[in-house]
């Protein structure tokens, strides 16, 4: 589940807060987050290069069990794709450490030079795609997806983009479904089987072994093969 909220860090208990940090420029304006980021930047062992990590346990001033800082590298190389990768990396690390929920601190869009929607969409997409696990054929499922990923945003952003998490989640669910179909072994996705899966995913059930019409896609099964539209 993806969330957007402007929670009060001083009074709301959190398990894990993840803060992205540039190596050469502050990118946060939320007071509590900016203060924590400055403390991290002052640590001589944390260079904030891409992939660098620093952890504070129960830092003063907020009610979080741990605050994780992840480096983004230099500001001039920062982009929406950098934020997408950061979110995916944060989720991957949380999954490996057995977390169930995390919050991501959102950088100030005006400091990044991109719109709020671009910033939030990139973070939500990275979190949703990073949380995908294809373990259908694993007997022991050691790694479990996170139950929820929240973005810590300003009150104005929380109000303006209430529908964005659900929209991104829906789009990413389709992407993950496509990944799953590609990963499935060939004997489980024969043309008729794959066509039925597509029909079910589209919310439509049609007569088996006949033409299947999906939104924007026409699949005809003939002699065990899939014909492209217009073929």
Phi, psi and omega in degrees: 000132178260140183226153169234131179201154178251058186292153178273109185294337181284337186238345183260119180288136178230151174280306184219129172244129180248128184241122175282141184225130173277153183281342187225008180199138176289140182234005182246144176240343173297125193304308183298320180291317180298322178296315178296319180296322178295321178297320178294318181296335180280349179285120184295340181271351181256108184267349181061025172286165183303124179093345178297147183223142175220140182235131170253131176260123180046060180293150180292148175099342178221162181258065177238136177295323179208147173239123182253127177255129177241133182285143176251352184086202185284148184298321185297339180263002184285140180208176176300325178295325177299319179292322179298316179293320178302312182297317178297319179295318179299318179293315179303314182293322179295320178297315181297334181264008174077020177285160177247332180217144173219160173240140178250128176283129183269125176296158177287120184300323182295335177279337180273340182081018175232168183284162177300320181295320178296318180297309183293319180298317181298316180294317180294318179297315179299320180293315182294315181289325178291338182274354182287132177232124174257095183233028183303327185257011177268127178292320180248114182265088184286323184258125181248138177300155176292147177286328181202147172232122180249147173257126175276115186230174176284159177304323181295319179291321178300323180284322186282336188236041182298328183271350186296316180303316181293321179295314179295320181298320179295315180296316181291330176298321176295320178297316180293326178295319177298320177300318182296318179297321179293322184283335181302143177295152186301327183287353178252002179224052171297158186311312181295320180296314181294322178297318178295319178300319179295319180295317179295319179296327179278358179081019180230134177248126182239170180299133182294151175061032176225186179298137175242125179250116176249162178303114179077008183214133175240126180238127177242125178260123181222121178054038177076014180238161178257126177261139176288155175305133179086359182286000000 
